[in-house]
Amino acid sequence: MAVRPDVRLDDAPMQPVSCGTCGALVEARKSSWDQTSIQWNDAALATCIERRASTPRPGPNGATFTGCAALREAIREAAVRGTLDVVDDEPLKTNPDHHRDQHDTEVHA
């Protein structure tokens, strides 16, 4: 059986996204609202505040860094604004209880 080449990046390449907190610039790709791929480079790793604050530990990786919350938020915001493409056509899921009808919050004196 032949292995098919991975052409996902040909159809939807990674795009630059900058962290709103420290300015670290990474390449990101959103396959869906729930799935994000991030490509870190040496400059972004050195710039990221959360990365520098991660706790060193023994082992091949040397740290407990599992990602940056500020960068995750910047990627989400870029996708919501449309500056980062989302490959899947599904709309962003929303919380229907979040937006209440204005009449429900009226105050009567």
matplotlib code that plots the C-alpha trace (Angstrom):
import matplotlib.pyplot as plt

x = [0.0, 1.4, 1.4, -0.4, 1.5, 0.2, -1.0, -3.1, -0.6, -0.8, -4.5, -4.5, -1.0, 0.0, -0.4, 1.5, -0.2, 1.4, 0.8, -1.1, 0.9, 4.6, 4.5, 5.9, 5.2, 4.3, 2.8, -0.7, -3.4, -6.9, -8.4, -11.6, -12.7, -11.5, -8.2, -5.2, -1.6, 1.1, 4.7, 7.1, 10.4, 13.5, 12.6, 9.0, 10.2, 12.7, 10.1, 7.2, 6.7, 4.9, 7.5, 10.3, 8.3, 7.8, 9.3, 12.4, 12.3, 14.6, 14.1, 14.6, 12.2, 13.6, 10.4, 6.7, 5.7, 2.4, 1.5, 0.8, -2.7, -2.1, -1.1, -4.1, -6.4, -4.6, -5.1, -8.8, -9.3, -7.6, -9.9, -13.0, -11.9, -11.2, -7.5, -6.7, -8.6, -10.6, -10.5, -13.7, -16.9, -18.7, -19.7, -18.2, -20.3, -21.9, -23.5, -27.2, -27.7, -24.9, -27.0, -30.2, -33.1, -33.0, -36.6, -35.5, -33.2, -35.6, -35.9, -39.3, -39.4]
y = [0.0, 3.4, 6.2, 9.3, 12.6, 15.1, 18.0, 19.9, 22.8, 23.1, 23.7, 25.9, 27.1, 28.3, 32.0, 34.3, 35.2, 37.5, 37.2, 40.2, 40.1, 39.6, 39.9, 36.4, 35.6, 32.0, 30.3, 28.9, 26.9, 26.3, 23.1, 23.8, 25.8, 23.0, 22.1, 24.4, 23.7, 26.0, 26.2, 27.8, 29.1, 30.0, 33.7, 33.1, 30.6, 33.2, 36.0, 34.1, 35.2, 32.0, 29.8, 31.6, 31.2, 27.4, 25.2, 23.2, 19.5, 16.6, 14.7, 15.2, 18.2, 20.0, 22.0, 21.7, 24.2, 23.1, 26.2, 29.9, 31.0, 34.5, 33.1, 30.8, 33.8, 35.8, 32.8, 32.6, 36.3, 36.2, 33.4, 35.3, 38.5, 36.5, 37.3, 33.6, 31.2, 28.3, 25.5, 23.8, 25.6, 25.0, 28.3, 29.2, 27.5, 30.1, 29.9, 30.7, 31.7, 34.3, 36.9, 37.6, 39.5, 43.1, 42.8, 40.1, 42.5, 45.5, 47.1, 48.5, 51.2]
z = [0.0, -1.0, 1.5, 0.3, 0.6, 3.1, 1.0, 3.6, 3.7, -0.1, 0.1, 3.2, 4.2, 7.7, 8.3, 10.6, 13.9, 16.5, 20.3, 21.7, 24.9, 23.9, 20.1, 19.4, 15.8, 14.9, 11.9, 12.5, 10.7, 11.9, 10.4, 12.4, 15.4, 17.6, 15.9, 15.5, 14.3, 15.5, 14.1, 16.6, 15.6, 17.7, 17.8, 19.0, 21.6, 22.9, 22.9, 24.5, 28.2, 29.1, 27.5, 29.4, 32.6, 32.1, 34.8, 33.8, 34.5, 33.8, 30.6, 26.9, 26.6, 29.6, 30.4, 31.1, 28.5, 27.0, 25.1, 25.6, 26.7, 25.3, 21.9, 21.9, 22.5, 19.7, 17.3, 18.3, 17.8, 14.4, 13.3, 14.6, 12.8, 9.6, 9.4, 10.0, 7.7, 9.2, 6.7, 8.0, 6.8, 10.1, 11.8, 15.2, 17.9, 20.3, 23.7, 23.1, 26.7, 26.5, 24.5, 26.3, 24.8, 26.0, 27.3, 29.7, 31.5, 31.8, 35.2, 36.2, 38.8]

ax = plt.figure().add_subplot(projection="3d")
ax.plot(x, y, z, "-o")
ax.set_aspect("equal")
plt.show()
